[in-house]
Amino acid sequence: MIFCNFASKSINVYTMLTKEEVLQLLHSKESSRVERTVSTTDMDKFQEAICAFANDLPNSHQNGYLLIGVTDNGDFSGLKVDDDLLKKISSIRSNGNILPLPMMTVESYTFEEGDLLVVEVQPSFSTPVRYRGRTFVRIGPRRDIASEDEERVLSEKREASLATFDTCPCFNATLDDLYADKIIEEYIPKAVDPEVLSVDRRTPEQQMAALGLYDIRNNCPTYAGLMLYGKRPKQFMFGSYIQYGRFAGKSTGNKIVEERAFYDGLAVALPKLDNFLEYGVVKTKPVFVSFLREEQVKNYPKDALRELLLNACMHRDLQSNMPTRFYSFNDRIEIMNPGGLYGKARPENFPLINDYRNPIVAGGLKVLGYVNLFNHGITQVKELLKENGNPEPIFKYDDINVFAATVPIVGPEDFYYDNVSVPNKEQSEQKEQKEQKEQSEQRGQTIEERIIELIKKNPKITQAKMAKALNLNYRSYLTRIIDTLKKENVLDRVGSKYQGHWIINEIRVDKGGQRWTKEQKEQTVEDKIIQLIKENPKITQKDMAKALNFKSRSYLTRIINNLKKEGIIERKGSDFNGQWIVLDVIIGKQTDYRQGGQRWTEVDKERTNEQKEPTIEDKIIQLIKENPKITQKDMVKALNFKSRSYLARIINKLKKEGRIERTGCNFNGQWLVLHKS
């Protein structure tokens, strides 16, 4: 054995035991440093013993030994150590059940009487160490669960040694700088066994101290506590935040089109970052595979980016003022954290060997379920990128100051991004709708007419082919139009999705969007509703929809509501026993309806064919000419309207068309009829 000084105390550092030293351990009494067993399968027993040795409750600063293959009296059991047993026992160090990770080594020794497996455990600097949420200690030769006072002793021992920076107290911070309620309600129940927690009578500060998040002696949070649950850790560790930037090009010299920062502690920031990755970074686009199938291609696999960001946050140097950088370029993503490879991790053994610069932070992320501490994150990232079709990631780890990971994009960069900016889906759809409208106007056709034309040419045409023919990038826009045509009984789909075909219900669509069948050509929907009411004043909306061959009652309801607002029809009585009344609109005469939806009274009907029927807009303008100070209330009365909202819509329309104008205030102002009228 050799010795070194740490925090003014001497502690054993591992050197391989000789056979003579092993024999001395065999024949010594079982104590707080030695445990013997003949079992090779009781993993709980082994891990509890390792946890107890790592806690070193007597504070002996000496290594503990678990001897496998020997009886309690020191005799060999005749064990034969193979590779499987050696790997199984060695995996205890990093399987994540013991946190913080123990410092241990496993060696096999061969004697004439049989083999012996020796697990040597060094005292941990970050006590208390827990196995599955329970703290185990050695009390002489016996192993047991630590009491509250014993856990307090272990917490104070950690504070005295301060093995890593994340365990240090942050003297400028207070309990108010932590999301203490989240720690108590979310973190502690996950980190501590429920049975232990049910009998724990310590204060929240003492409980947090036992987990390395709080310093009782100095009455302040530790840097690990701020890193995990700090409200604003940047106030105390200037670089402890995640900086995102999206560049419109391939270098940081290009224009920044999007930037964002995540300032909260990791427990609060990581869920936000997870959502941002899914909806703000990972882009999905359909790729044509065949006439019946499309394949969704992603620029990056979300889980791979998530793993790299977690590694960057977990392994960063907390004392650096540089933030964790997350930069997105047209052809790649770069993730960089301050602090190069740490401890036993070296360029020559990366990524096979790992070590933890911030063991309390790493343990906290394990408790929260973000990492597993199995040291297979980099391997998993490579597999995920390969499955998604991304090239091999590039890791820069030869610099002692930073660690960087570069993830190349799938396919050409312009497949996902514009040259200057990255529009979201809503912006792209709006742009597409505008372009389609302009193209339709140039052709003299609406988008609905073009869809019907395509269906007439090929009744079995798929929506994918329609979108391609109409030059639509988003099928959702096409789907909404088709759904509207179905509700309005213009289209029907017969048969299955793949073998079926479209049917056009003899519908004509004019340039104004007005639709009618051949039989309905001389009559509008409003005319038919009025006619149905005249024939049967007690008709229900359900019967109306059936008579009009509507698939959706919502369309019928909108038309009826418009007729009510315009004072054309009215409902008297209840929904079940009431009836409809067709009202007099102008000068006490019943309204007649003509093609195109134009309405006039019986008196108007008697006018000569040469006399042009005045529209409602003409009547409003005539009222203004007769009395420029007329109010909307007087207009409603003169026009015999029951609703001012209908009049207000027409007036707003006349204003937008530049036909009338309002000058002055609402009470003393007046109307002007412009020259255009």
Secondary structure as UniProt FT lines:
FT   STRAND          2..6
FT   TURN            7..8
FT   STRAND          9..13
FT   HELIX           19..27
FT   TURN            32..33
FT   STRAND          34..37
FT   HELIX           43..55
FT   TURN            57..58
FT   STRAND          64..68
FT   TURN            72..73
FT   HELIX           83..90
FT   HELIX           91..94
FT   STRAND          98..99
FT   STRAND          103..111
FT   TURN            112..113
FT   STRAND          114..122
FT   STRAND          130..131
FT   TURN            132..133
FT   STRAND          134..139
FT   TURN            140..141
FT   STRAND          142..145
FT   HELIX           148..161
FT   HELIX           165..167
FT   TURN            171..172
FT   HELIX           175..177
FT   HELIX           180..182
FT   HELIX           183..187
FT   HELIX           188..191
FT   HELIX           194..198
FT   HELIX           204..210
FT   TURN            211..212
FT   STRAND          214..215
FT   TURN            216..219
FT   STRAND          220..222
FT   HELIX           223..229
FT   HELIX           233..235
FT   TURN            238..239
FT   STRAND          242..247
FT   TURN            252..253
FT   STRAND          256..262
FT   HELIX           266..276
FT   HELIX           277..281
FT   STRAND          284..290
FT   TURN            291..292
FT   STRAND          293..298
FT   HELIX           302..315
FT   TURN            318..319
FT   STRAND          324..328
FT   STRAND          332..338
FT   TURN            343..344
FT   TURN            347..352
FT   HELIX           359..367
FT   TURN            368..369
FT   HELIX           377..388
FT   STRAND          394..396
FT   STRAND          402..408
FT   HELIX           413..415
FT   HELIX           425..443
FT   HELIX           447..457
FT   TURN            459..460
FT   HELIX           463..469
FT   TURN            470..471
FT   HELIX           475..487
FT   TURN            488..489
FT   STRAND          491..494
FT   TURN            497..499
FT   STRAND          501..504
FT   STRAND          507..509
FT   TURN            511..512
FT   STRAND          515..517
FT   TURN            519..522
FT   HELIX           525..535
FT   TURN            537..538
FT   HELIX           541..547
FT   TURN            548..549
FT   HELIX           553..565
FT   TURN            566..567
FT   STRAND          569..572
FT   TURN            575..577
FT   STRAND          579..582
FT   STRAND          584..586
FT   TURN            587..588
FT   STRAND          589..593
FT   HELIX           595..597
FT   STRAND          599..601
FT   HELIX           602..605
FT   TURN            609..610
FT   HELIX           616..626
FT   TURN            628..629
FT   HELIX           632..639
FT   HELIX           644..656
FT   TURN            657..658
FT   STRAND          660..663
FT   TURN            666..668
FT   STRAND          670..673
FT   TURN            675..676
//
